[in-house]
Amino acid sequence: MFQMAKVWVDPNDRVDSVEIRYTWSPVGAPPDFTDGKDEAEVMQVVFGTNPRVRQAIIEIPRYLEGVDNYLLHYHFGGGGQHHEGFTQIYTEEIVSNEVEYIDHEGLLTEVRVLWSVGGWAAPNWTQAHLDGLPLQVPVDAPGHDAEGEGLADEAIYELVQTVPLPRRFVARVWGPRGSRVEYSYQLLRNNTPIEGDEFVHWDNNQNQNFFIVLS
């Protein structure tokens, strides 16, 4: 799942409360708002706005039926028990794009991406994967976790060293097609055999953040 902010502007000062109701479907399929198949969030007033702006943070899938693009459907209406006066249904195609970080020096063992759609009201994390990293470790091979939990942490550093330079870390970000996603990288060097030879750094494009327009 990932988070995304949705915004509503009151058309007049008589609006008491507003909620957003939303659901999702495969591309080409119609929305189904019946029998509890949708989600709802009450929209909160953004302080100091005139006309009054309301915002809600919704949570939607990264993958639907194993596919990384699908349709998001939503509409707005009065909050509470009575749901009369809903707006038209809006539909957006949710897509994902890759972002990459290239490690030329071989210092990193892990890269994470902090990202958000249309501003930073709803930040998300994605763990990047390293191209060429051999993740399948035989049971009798060094580095296998004997308790069956997969790869032992101390084996990650050694495995990363087997990938030739430059090393390409790849992550995915999501949002409506055509939307702007801002992101920054958390860069980690961990599980090294030398004490004190670890770090956590940030690359946020000199405080400007990186961005991508989803296509």
Contacts in CASP RR format, 6 or more apart in sequence:
PFRMAT RR
TARGET T0000
AUTHOR 0000-0000-0000
METHOD contacts of the structure
MODEL  1
MFQMAKVWVDPNDRVDSVEIRYTWSPVGAPPDFTDGKDEAEVMQVVFGTN
PRVRQAIIEIPRYLEGVDNYLLHYHFGGGGQHHEGFTQIYTEEIVSNEVE
YIDHEGLLTEVRVLWSVGGWAAPNWTQAHLDGLPLQVPVDAPGHDAEGEG
LADEAIYELVQTVPLPRRFVARVWGPRGSRVEYSYQLLRNNTPIEGDEFV
HWDNNQNQNFFIVLS
1 59 0 8 1.000
1 60 0 8 1.000
1 61 0 8 1.000
1 62 0 8 1.000
2 59 0 8 1.000
2 60 0 8 1.000
2 61 0 8 1.000
2 62 0 8 1.000
2 124 0 8 1.000
2 174 0 8 1.000
2 175 0 8 1.000
3 57 0 8 1.000
3 58 0 8 1.000
3 59 0 8 1.000
3 122 0 8 1.000
3 123 0 8 1.000
3 124 0 8 1.000
4 57 0 8 1.000
4 58 0 8 1.000
4 60 0 8 1.000
4 117 0 8 1.000
4 122 0 8 1.000
4 175 0 8 1.000
5 55 0 8 1.000
5 56 0 8 1.000
5 57 0 8 1.000
5 58 0 8 1.000
5 117 0 8 1.000
5 118 0 8 1.000
5 119 0 8 1.000
5 121 0 8 1.000
5 122 0 8 1.000
6 20 0 8 1.000
6 22 0 8 1.000
6 43 0 8 1.000
6 55 0 8 1.000
6 56 0 8 1.000
6 57 0 8 1.000
6 58 0 8 1.000
6 74 0 8 1.000
7 53 0 8 1.000
7 54 0 8 1.000
7 55 0 8 1.000
8 18 0 8 1.000
8 20 0 8 1.000
8 43 0 8 1.000
8 53 0 8 1.000
8 54 0 8 1.000
8 55 0 8 1.000
8 56 0 8 1.000
8 76 0 8 1.000
9 51 0 8 1.000
9 52 0 8 1.000
9 53 0 8 1.000
9 54 0 8 1.000
10 18 0 8 1.000
10 51 0 8 1.000
10 52 0 8 1.000
10 53 0 8 1.000
10 54 0 8 1.000
11 51 0 8 1.000
13 51 0 8 1.000
13 52 0 8 1.000
15 52 0 8 1.000
16 78 0 8 1.000
16 79 0 8 1.000
17 42 0 8 1.000
17 43 0 8 1.000
17 78 0 8 1.000
17 79 0 8 1.000
17 80 0 8 1.000
18 42 0 8 1.000
18 43 0 8 1.000
18 54 0 8 1.000
18 76 0 8 1.000
18 77 0 8 1.000
18 78 0 8 1.000
18 79 0 8 1.000
19 40 0 8 1.000
19 41 0 8 1.000
19 42 0 8 1.000
19 43 0 8 1.000
19 56 0 8 1.000
19 76 0 8 1.000
19 77 0 8 1.000
19 78 0 8 1.000
19 79 0 8 1.000
19 80 0 8 1.000
19 83 0 8 1.000
20 40 0 8 1.000
20 41 0 8 1.000
20 43 0 8 1.000
20 56 0 8 1.000
20 58 0 8 1.000
20 74 0 8 1.000
20 75 0 8 1.000
20 76 0 8 1.000
20 77 0 8 1.000
21 33 0 8 1.000
21 38 0 8 1.000
21 39 0 8 1.000
21 40 0 8 1.000
21 74 0 8 1.000
21 75 0 8 1.000
21 76 0 8 1.000
21 77 0 8 1.000
21 83 0 8 1.000
21 86 0 8 1.000
22 38 0 8 1.000
22 39 0 8 1.000
22 40 0 8 1.000
22 41 0 8 1.000
22 58 0 8 1.000
22 60 0 8 1.000
22 72 0 8 1.000
22 73 0 8 1.000
22 74 0 8 1.000
22 75 0 8 1.000
23 31 0 8 1.000
23 32 0 8 1.000
23 33 0 8 1.000
23 37 0 8 1.000
23 38 0 8 1.000
23 39 0 8 1.000
23 73 0 8 1.000
23 74 0 8 1.000
24 60 0 8 1.000
24 61 0 8 1.000
24 64 0 8 1.000
24 70 0 8 1.000
24 71 0 8 1.000
24 72 0 8 1.000
24 73 0 8 1.000
24 94 0 8 1.000
25 31 0 8 1.000
25 32 0 8 1.000
25 64 0 8 1.000
25 70 0 8 1.000
25 71 0 8 1.000
25 73 0 8 1.000
26 64 0 8 1.000
26 65 0 8 1.000
26 67 0 8 1.000
26 70 0 8 1.000
26 71 0 8 1.000
27 69 0 8 1.000
27 70 0 8 1.000
27 71 0 8 1.000
27 93 0 8 1.000
28 71 0 8 1.000
29 71 0 8 1.000
31 71 0 8 1.000
31 73 0 8 1.000
31 89 0 8 1.000
31 91 0 8 1.000
32 38 0 8 1.000
33 73 0 8 1.000
39 58 0 8 1.000
39 59 0 8 1.000
41 56 0 8 1.000
41 57 0 8 1.000
41 58 0 8 1.000
42 56 0 8 1.000
42 79 0 8 1.000
42 80 0 8 1.000
43 54 0 8 1.000
43 55 0 8 1.000
43 56 0 8 1.000
43 76 0 8 1.000
44 54 0 8 1.000
44 55 0 8 1.000
44 56 0 8 1.000
45 52 0 8 1.000
45 53 0 8 1.000
45 54 0 8 1.000
46 52 0 8 1.000
46 53 0 8 1.000
46 54 0 8 1.000
46 55 0 8 1.000
55 121 0 8 1.000
57 121 0 8 1.000
57 122 0 8 1.000
58 74 0 8 1.000
60 72 0 8 1.000
60 94 0 8 1.000
61 70 0 8 1.000
62 68 0 8 1.000
62 96 0 8 1.000
62 172 0 8 1.000
62 174 0 8 1.000
64 70 0 8 1.000
68 95 0 8 1.000
68 96 0 8 1.000
68 172 0 8 1.000
68 174 0 8 1.000
69 93 0 8 1.000
69 94 0 8 1.000
69 95 0 8 1.000
69 96 0 8 1.000
70 93 0 8 1.000
70 94 0 8 1.000
71 91 0 8 1.000
71 92 0 8 1.000
71 93 0 8 1.000
71 94 0 8 1.000
72 91 0 8 1.000
72 92 0 8 1.000
72 93 0 8 1.000
72 94 0 8 1.000
72 176 0 8 1.000
73 89 0 8 1.000
73 90 0 8 1.000
73 91 0 8 1.000
74 89 0 8 1.000
74 90 0 8 1.000
75 86 0 8 1.000
75 87 0 8 1.000
75 88 0 8 1.000
75 89 0 8 1.000
75 90 0 8 1.000
76 86 0 8 1.000
76 87 0 8 1.000
77 83 0 8 1.000
77 84 0 8 1.000
77 85 0 8 1.000
77 86 0 8 1.000
77 87 0 8 1.000
78 84 0 8 1.000
78 85 0 8 1.000
78 86 0 8 1.000
92 176 0 8 1.000
92 177 0 8 1.000
93 176 0 8 1.000
93 177 0 8 1.000
94 174 0 8 1.000
94 175 0 8 1.000
94 176 0 8 1.000
94 177 0 8 1.000
95 174 0 8 1.000
95 175 0 8 1.000
95 176 0 8 1.000
95 177 0 8 1.000
95 214 0 8 1.000
95 215 0 8 1.000
96 172 0 8 1.000
96 173 0 8 1.000
96 174 0 8 1.000
96 175 0 8 1.000
96 214 0 8 1.000
97 172 0 8 1.000
97 173 0 8 1.000
97 181 0 8 1.000
97 212 0 8 1.000
97 214 0 8 1.000
97 215 0 8 1.000
98 170 0 8 1.000
98 171 0 8 1.000
98 172 0 8 1.000
99 113 0 8 1.000
99 115 0 8 1.000
99 170 0 8 1.000
99 171 0 8 1.000
99 172 0 8 1.000
99 173 0 8 1.000
99 183 0 8 1.000
99 210 0 8 1.000
99 212 0 8 1.000
100 128 0 8 1.000
100 168 0 8 1.000
100 169 0 8 1.000
100 170 0 8 1.000
100 171 0 8 1.000
101 111 0 8 1.000
101 128 0 8 1.000
101 168 0 8 1.000
101 169 0 8 1.000
101 185 0 8 1.000
101 187 0 8 1.000
101 203 0 8 1.000
102 166 0 8 1.000
102 167 0 8 1.000
102 168 0 8 1.000
102 169 0 8 1.000
103 111 0 8 1.000
103 165 0 8 1.000
103 166 0 8 1.000
103 167 0 8 1.000
103 168 0 8 1.000
103 169 0 8 1.000
104 165 0 8 1.000
104 166 0 8 1.000
105 165 0 8 1.000
106 165 0 8 1.000
106 166 0 8 1.000
106 167 0 8 1.000
107 189 0 8 1.000
108 160 0 8 1.000
108 167 0 8 1.000
108 169 0 8 1.000
108 187 0 8 1.000
108 188 0 8 1.000
108 189 0 8 1.000
109 156 0 8 1.000
109 157 0 8 1.000
109 160 0 8 1.000
109 188 0 8 1.000
109 189 0 8 1.000
109 190 0 8 1.000
109 191 0 8 1.000
109 192 0 8 1.000
110 127 0 8 1.000
110 128 0 8 1.000
110 156 0 8 1.000
110 187 0 8 1.000
110 188 0 8 1.000
110 189 0 8 1.000
110 190 0 8 1.000
111 128 0 8 1.000
111 130 0 8 1.000
111 169 0 8 1.000
111 171 0 8 1.000
111 185 0 8 1.000
111 186 0 8 1.000
111 187 0 8 1.000
111 188 0 8 1.000
112 125 0 8 1.000
112 126 0 8 1.000
112 127 0 8 1.000
112 128 0 8 1.000
112 171 0 8 1.000
112 185 0 8 1.000
112 186 0 8 1.000
112 188 0 8 1.000
113 125 0 8 1.000
113 126 0 8 1.000
113 127 0 8 1.000
113 128 0 8 1.000
113 171 0 8 1.000
113 173 0 8 1.000
113 183 0 8 1.000
113 184 0 8 1.000
113 185 0 8 1.000
113 186 0 8 1.000
114 123 0 8 1.000
114 124 0 8 1.000
114 125 0 8 1.000
114 183 0 8 1.000
114 184 0 8 1.000
114 185 0 8 1.000
114 186 0 8 1.000
115 123 0 8 1.000
115 124 0 8 1.000
115 125 0 8 1.000
115 126 0 8 1.000
115 173 0 8 1.000
115 181 0 8 1.000
115 182 0 8 1.000
115 183 0 8 1.000
115 184 0 8 1.000
116 122 0 8 1.000
116 123 0 8 1.000
116 124 0 8 1.000
116 181 0 8 1.000
116 182 0 8 1.000
116 183 0 8 1.000
117 174 0 8 1.000
117 175 0 8 1.000
117 176 0 8 1.000
117 179 0 8 1.000
117 180 0 8 1.000
117 181 0 8 1.000
118 179 0 8 1.000
118 180 0 8 1.000
118 181 0 8 1.000
118 182 0 8 1.000
119 182 0 8 1.000
120 182 0 8 1.000
124 173 0 8 1.000
124 174 0 8 1.000
126 171 0 8 1.000
126 172 0 8 1.000
126 173 0 8 1.000
127 171 0 8 1.000
128 169 0 8 1.000
128 170 0 8 1.000
128 171 0 8 1.000
129 169 0 8 1.000
129 170 0 8 1.000
129 171 0 8 1.000
130 160 0 8 1.000
130 163 0 8 1.000
130 167 0 8 1.000
130 168 0 8 1.000
130 169 0 8 1.000
130 170 0 8 1.000
131 163 0 8 1.000
131 167 0 8 1.000
131 168 0 8 1.000
131 169 0 8 1.000
131 170 0 8 1.000
132 163 0 8 1.000
133 159 0 8 1.000
133 160 0 8 1.000
133 162 0 8 1.000
133 163 0 8 1.000
134 159 0 8 1.000
134 162 0 8 1.000
135 151 0 8 1.000
137 143 0 8 1.000
137 144 0 8 1.000
137 150 0 8 1.000
137 151 0 8 1.000
137 155 0 8 1.000
137 159 0 8 1.000
138 144 0 8 1.000
142 155 0 8 1.000
142 158 0 8 1.000
143 151 0 8 1.000
143 152 0 8 1.000
143 154 0 8 1.000
143 155 0 8 1.000
143 158 0 8 1.000
144 150 0 8 1.000
144 151 0 8 1.000
144 152 0 8 1.000
144 155 0 8 1.000
145 151 0 8 1.000
145 152 0 8 1.000
151 159 0 8 1.000
153 191 0 8 1.000
154 191 0 8 1.000
155 191 0 8 1.000
156 190 0 8 1.000
156 191 0 8 1.000
157 190 0 8 1.000
157 191 0 8 1.000
157 192 0 8 1.000
157 193 0 8 1.000
160 167 0 8 1.000
173 181 0 8 1.000
173 183 0 8 1.000
173 212 0 8 1.000
173 214 0 8 1.000
174 181 0 8 1.000
174 214 0 8 1.000
175 181 0 8 1.000
175 214 0 8 1.000
176 214 0 8 1.000
177 214 0 8 1.000
177 215 0 8 1.000
178 213 0 8 1.000
178 214 0 8 1.000
178 215 0 8 1.000
179 213 0 8 1.000
179 214 0 8 1.000
180 211 0 8 1.000
180 212 0 8 1.000
180 213 0 8 1.000
180 214 0 8 1.000
181 211 0 8 1.000
181 212 0 8 1.000
181 213 0 8 1.000
181 214 0 8 1.000
182 209 0 8 1.000
182 210 0 8 1.000
182 211 0 8 1.000
183 209 0 8 1.000
183 210 0 8 1.000
183 211 0 8 1.000
183 212 0 8 1.000
184 202 0 8 1.000
184 203 0 8 1.000
184 204 0 8 1.000
184 205 0 8 1.000
184 209 0 8 1.000
184 210 0 8 1.000
185 202 0 8 1.000
185 203 0 8 1.000
185 204 0 8 1.000
185 210 0 8 1.000
186 200 0 8 1.000
186 201 0 8 1.000
186 202 0 8 1.000
187 199 0 8 1.000
187 200 0 8 1.000
187 201 0 8 1.000
187 202 0 8 1.000
187 203 0 8 1.000
188 198 0 8 1.000
188 199 0 8 1.000
188 200 0 8 1.000
188 201 0 8 1.000
189 197 0 8 1.000
189 198 0 8 1.000
189 199 0 8 1.000
190 198 0 8 1.000
191 198 0 8 1.000
192 198 0 8 1.000
204 210 0 8 1.000
END
